[in-house]
Amino acid sequence: MTVTVTTEASTLVCFEQAAKRYPDGTRALEPVDLTVRDGEFVGVVGASGCGKSTLLRLASGLTAPSAGTVRTTADRTGYVFQDPTLLPWRSVRRNVEMLAQLTGLPKAEYLPRASDLIDLVGLRGFERHRPRSLSGGMRMRVSLARSLTLSPDLFLLDEPFGALDEISRERLGDELLALFAQRRFRAAIFVTHSVAEAVYLSTRILVMSPRPGRVVAEFAVPFGPSRSADLRFDPVFTQLVATVSRRLREGGDQV
Ligand SMILES: Nc1ncnc2c1ncn2[C@@H]1O[C@H](COP(=O)(O)OP(=O)(O)OP(=O)(O)O)[C@@H](O)[C@H]1O
């Protein structure tokens, strides 16, 4: 088994030459070195099929690398996908409680935590609603709250807002930043097809080459934790979006 637990406090996950070839021979990920530390929000951009979800699966420990190692110190990992996968017969509240319940957390712990998270993601008043009566953005809020009931150290998000309209996407991005500022999770890896979204949310951005994916460039994002919509009009922001987009279009070669 190549996923091990280390004791280095500030590192939540560390890839050392970690690569993935699936059993059918598909080379999904070339060797990647990546360390994600407490306080980091790492955005990952790359062409479709370049191995972004594979990178997240390795970080979660759900999939073992076929070469190299992935070490993690995260006790709890949250995972959110583009599809919120809510149970249609359960209310908002019961969906939010579900993971904590399945994990065996005591009720006395998860019930107040679920209430708190329902408030935080703006769903107060909708606790008894079924998923079918919610908008796409509200369903995603349920999914975020459900993952956060486990108080994850490491939060893995795979294009969570990809199916939403631009305004909902931006709002949810702000809410995610607020949850991060409140330390509802200690670090995140966030996969997106939107370079602007990656720059807005991240402390660092990784650009991957087309399949088989490698990390071909890395950009530090020079903005503090408090970000607002106006940032999108800041020349430093637009310049960084242009630089990352250009690098993404160049594809393959490492610079
Ligand atoms: N279980 C699997 N078995 C075989 N091949 C797989 C498996 N999962 C993914 N792949 C292949 O590995 C490659 C990388 O897939 P992955 O889902 O990681 O890419 P991605 O960058 O997340 O794609 P997208 O942006 O389209 O979601 C793709 O060619 C995909 O078809």
The ligand as an ORCA input file, in Angstrom:
! r2SCAN-3c Opt
* xyz 0 1
  N     -11.096      3.896    -13.616
  C     -10.523      4.215    -14.764
  N     -10.068      3.253    -15.603
  C      -9.472      3.558    -16.790
  N      -9.264      4.824    -17.217
  C      -9.710      5.805    -16.425
  C     -10.342      5.569    -15.165
  N     -10.671      6.764    -14.620
  C     -10.239      7.712    -15.476
  N      -9.657      7.133    -16.567
  C      -9.040      7.808    -17.705
  O      -7.927      8.537    -17.191
  C      -7.815      9.790    -17.853
  C      -7.885     10.908    -16.823
  O      -9.195     10.915    -16.260
  P      -9.642     11.997    -15.173
  O     -11.077     11.737    -14.888
  O      -8.685     11.964    -14.065
  O      -9.457     13.352    -16.001
  P     -10.028     14.826    -15.734
  O      -8.922     15.776    -16.043
  O     -10.625     14.895    -14.377
  O     -11.172     14.927    -16.841
  P     -12.432     15.944    -16.960
  O     -11.882     17.332    -16.898
  O     -13.021     15.626    -18.295
  O     -13.347     15.603    -15.810
  C      -8.941      9.847    -18.884
  O      -8.434      9.435    -20.124
  C      -9.949      8.841    -18.355
  O     -10.675      8.259    -19.414
*
